[in-house]
Amino acid sequence: MRVTPTRTFLRSLKKLSPTHQHDVSAALETFLANPQAKPLNFEKIKSRKGYFTIRANYSIRILLRYVEREHYEVAAVGNHDYIYESYF
């Protein structure tokens, strides 16, 4: 499994608190080790082909875009409303 961060993701990540940044890092590490881990709640975005979300914690979501077999681009990070209103 491989993930590639986008500039948008990195800019959004810098705006988060250190605690949330840590949670995002931990979630991505878990995703790399086991994408189907229950706490991540890995789910497909039904309205947008090739996009998925995982949870970093109760309020922070990570938006992923499928690139190719076992490769995702980390497109954005933020609260639920930011992810769904800004991107969809």
GUDO-958011 format. One line per 10 residues: number of its first residue (from 1); for each residue x, y, z of N, C-alpha, C. Coordinates in nm, 2 decimals, always signed. Each point is the difference from the previous one (the first is absolute). Last residue first. Example, Ala and Ser with C-alpha at 12.3 -4.5 7.8 and 13.67 -1.06 7.14 Angstrom:
<rs>
2	+1.28/-0.22/+0.71/+0.09/+0.11/+0.00/-0.08/+0.11/+0.08; +0.03/-0.57/-0.01/-0.09/+0.12/+0.00/+0.09/+0.12/+0.00 $
</rs>
This chain:
<rs>
88	-1.74/+1.81/-0.27/-0.12/-0.07/-0.06/-0.11/+0.10/+0.00; +0.42/+0.11/+0.19/+0.04/-0.08/-0.11/-0.11/-0.07/-0.08; -0.04/+0.31/+0.39/+0.10/+0.06/-0.09/+0.03/-0.09/-0.12; -0.31/-0.14/+0.33/-0.05/+0.13/-0.06/+0.10/+0.05/-0.10; +0.10/-0.39/+0.26/-0.11/-0.03/-0.09/-0.06/+0.13/-0.07; +0.38/+0.02/+0.30/+0.03/-0.10/-0.10/-0.12/-0.01/-0.10; -0.05/+0.28/+0.38/+0.10/+0.06/-0.09/+0.03/-0.10/-0.12; -0.29/-0.14/+0.36/-0.06/+0.10/-0.09/+0.10/+0.06/-0.10; +0.16/-0.31/+0.32/-0.10/-0.06/-0.09/-0.05/+0.10/-0.09; +0.47/+0.13/+0.19/-0.12/-0.06/+0.06/-0.10/-0.04/-0.11 $
78	+0.51/-0.02/-0.14/-0.08/+0.10/+0.07/-0.12/-0.07/+0.06; +0.39/-0.08/-0.42/-0.02/-0.03/+0.14/-0.08/+0.11/+0.07; +0.17/-0.22/-0.54/-0.04/+0.11/+0.10/-0.02/-0.06/+0.14; +0.18/-0.25/-0.39/-0.04/+0.12/-0.06/-0.03/+0.11/+0.10; +0.31/-0.46/-0.08/-0.07/+0.07/+0.12/-0.04/+0.14/-0.05; +0.07/-0.46/-0.30/+0.04/+0.14/+0.02/-0.07/+0.05/+0.12; +0.12/-0.53/-0.13/-0.09/+0.10/+0.02/+0.07/+0.14/+0.01; +0.08/-0.56/-0.15/+0.06/+0.14/+0.01/-0.12/+0.10/+0.00; -0.03/-0.50/-0.07/+0.07/+0.03/+0.13/+0.07/+0.13/+0.00; -0.18/-0.08/-0.46/+0.00/-0.11/+0.10/+0.10/+0.03/+0.11 $
68	-0.14/+0.44/-0.22/+0.02/-0.13/-0.06/+0.00/-0.11/+0.11; -0.17/+0.44/+0.09/+0.09/+0.03/-0.12/+0.01/-0.13/-0.08; -0.37/+0.23/+0.38/+0.06/-0.12/-0.06/+0.08/+0.03/-0.12; -0.11/+0.33/+0.42/-0.03/-0.03/-0.14/+0.07/-0.12/-0.05; -0.16/+0.23/+0.51/+0.09/-0.07/-0.08/-0.05/-0.02/-0.14; -0.07/+0.30/+0.49/-0.06/-0.03/-0.13/+0.11/-0.06/-0.08; -0.11/+0.05/+0.55/+0.10/+0.01/-0.10/-0.06/-0.05/-0.13; -0.20/+0.22/+0.50/+0.00/-0.09/-0.11/+0.11/+0.02/-0.10; -0.17/+0.13/+0.55/+0.09/+0.02/-0.12/-0.01/-0.12/-0.10; -0.24/+0.02/+0.44/-0.03/+0.12/-0.08/+0.08/+0.01/-0.13 $
58	+0.06/-0.37/+0.32/-0.15/+0.02/-0.01/-0.04/+0.11/-0.09; +0.46/-0.19/-0.12/-0.06/+0.00/+0.13/-0.15/+0.03/-0.02; +0.25/-0.10/-0.37/+0.12/+0.02/+0.08/-0.04/+0.00/+0.15; -0.24/-0.23/-0.45/-0.01/+0.09/+0.12/+0.13/+0.00/+0.07; -0.13/-0.07/-0.55/+0.03/-0.07/+0.12/-0.01/+0.10/+0.12; -0.18/-0.04/-0.56/+0.04/+0.07/+0.12/+0.04/-0.10/+0.11; -0.03/+0.04/-0.59/-0.03/-0.07/+0.13/+0.03/+0.09/+0.12; -0.06/-0.02/-0.60/+0.03/+0.07/+0.13/-0.05/-0.08/+0.12; -0.07/-0.11/-0.48/+0.15/+0.00/+0.03/+0.04/+0.07/+0.13; -0.47/+0.13/-0.23/+0.08/-0.12/-0.03/+0.15/+0.02/+0.03 $
48	-0.44/+0.23/+0.22/+0.12/+0.04/-0.07/+0.09/-0.12/-0.02; -0.43/+0.00/+0.24/-0.02/+0.10/-0.10/+0.12/+0.04/-0.09; +0.01/-0.31/+0.38/-0.09/-0.05/-0.10/-0.02/+0.09/-0.12; +0.42/-0.10/+0.33/-0.09/+0.11/-0.02/-0.09/-0.03/-0.12; +0.24/-0.36/+0.34/+0.00/+0.05/-0.13/-0.10/+0.12/+0.00; +0.29/-0.19/+0.44/-0.13/-0.01/-0.08/+0.01/+0.08/-0.13; +0.25/-0.18/+0.50/+0.03/+0.02/-0.14/-0.12/-0.01/-0.08; +0.11/+0.02/+0.50/-0.13/+0.01/-0.07/+0.02/+0.04/-0.14; +0.32/-0.07/+0.39/+0.01/+0.09/-0.11/-0.13/+0.03/-0.07; +0.05/-0.32/+0.36/+0.00/+0.14/+0.05/+0.01/+0.10/-0.12 $
38	+0.02/-0.49/-0.09/-0.13/+0.05/+0.04/+0.01/+0.15/+0.04; +0.34/-0.23/-0.35/-0.01/+0.01/+0.14/-0.13/+0.08/+0.04; +0.19/-0.12/-0.45/-0.13/-0.03/+0.05/-0.02/+0.00/+0.15; +0.42/+0.10/-0.24/-0.10/+0.09/-0.05/-0.15/-0.03/+0.06; +0.51/-0.10/+0.17/-0.13/-0.08/-0.01/-0.11/+0.10/-0.04; +0.47/+0.14/+0.01/+0.01/-0.14/+0.05/-0.12/-0.08/-0.02; +0.00/+0.45/-0.13/+0.11/-0.07/-0.08/+0.01/-0.14/+0.05; -0.30/+0.28/+0.23/-0.05/-0.03/-0.13/+0.11/-0.08/-0.08; +0.12/+0.16/+0.42/-0.09/-0.11/+0.01/-0.05/-0.04/-0.14; +0.25/+0.38/+0.02/+0.09/-0.11/+0.03/-0.09/-0.13/+0.01 $
28	-0.22/+0.41/-0.04/+0.06/-0.04/-0.13/+0.10/-0.12/+0.02; -0.21/+0.18/+0.38/-0.10/-0.06/-0.09/+0.06/-0.04/-0.13; +0.27/+0.24/+0.31/-0.03/-0.14/+0.05/-0.10/-0.07/-0.09; +0.09/+0.45/-0.10/+0.12/-0.08/-0.02/-0.02/-0.15/+0.04; -0.33/+0.32/+0.10/+0.00/-0.03/-0.14/+0.12/-0.09/-0.04; -0.04/+0.15/+0.45/-0.11/-0.10/-0.03/+0.00/-0.03/-0.15; +0.30/+0.33/+0.15/+0.04/-0.13/+0.05/-0.10/-0.11/-0.04; -0.12/+0.45/-0.08/+0.11/-0.04/-0.10/+0.05/-0.14/+0.04; -0.31/+0.20/+0.29/-0.06/-0.05/-0.12/+0.10/-0.05/-0.10; +0.17/+0.20/+0.39/-0.07/-0.12/+0.03/-0.07/-0.06/-0.12 $
18	+0.21/+0.42/-0.04/+0.09/-0.10/+0.01/-0.06/-0.14/+0.03; -0.31/+0.35/-0.25/+0.07/+0.00/+0.12/+0.10/-0.12/+0.00; -0.14/+0.20/-0.47/-0.05/-0.07/+0.11/+0.08/+0.01/+0.12; +0.11/+0.18/-0.43/-0.10/+0.09/+0.07/-0.06/-0.07/+0.12; +0.31/-0.22/-0.31/+0.07/+0.11/+0.08/-0.09/+0.08/+0.08; -0.17/-0.32/-0.31/+0.06/-0.06/+0.12/+0.06/+0.10/+0.09; -0.16/+0.14/-0.42/-0.11/-0.02/+0.10/+0.05/-0.07/+0.12; +0.31/+0.06/-0.35/-0.05/+0.13/+0.05/-0.11/-0.02/+0.10; +0.14/-0.39/-0.22/+0.11/+0.05/+0.09/-0.03/+0.14/+0.06; -0.30/-0.19/-0.32/+0.00/-0.08/+0.12/+0.10/+0.06/+0.10 $
8	+0.00/+0.17/-0.43/-0.12/+0.04/+0.07/-0.01/-0.07/+0.14; +0.34/-0.12/-0.30/+0.03/+0.13/+0.06/-0.12/+0.05/+0.08; +0.04/-0.53/-0.05/-0.01/+0.11/-0.09/+0.03/+0.13/+0.07; +0.16/-0.54/+0.10/-0.07/+0.12/+0.04/+0.00/+0.11/-0.11; +0.02/-0.56/-0.01/+0.07/+0.12/-0.04/-0.08/+0.13/+0.04; +0.04/-0.58/+0.12/-0.07/+0.13/+0.00/+0.09/+0.11/-0.04; -0.03/-0.59/-0.02/+0.07/+0.13/-0.01/-0.09/+0.12/+0.00; +0.05/-0.59/+0.09/-0.08/+0.12/+0.00/+0.09/+0.12/+0.00 $
</rs>
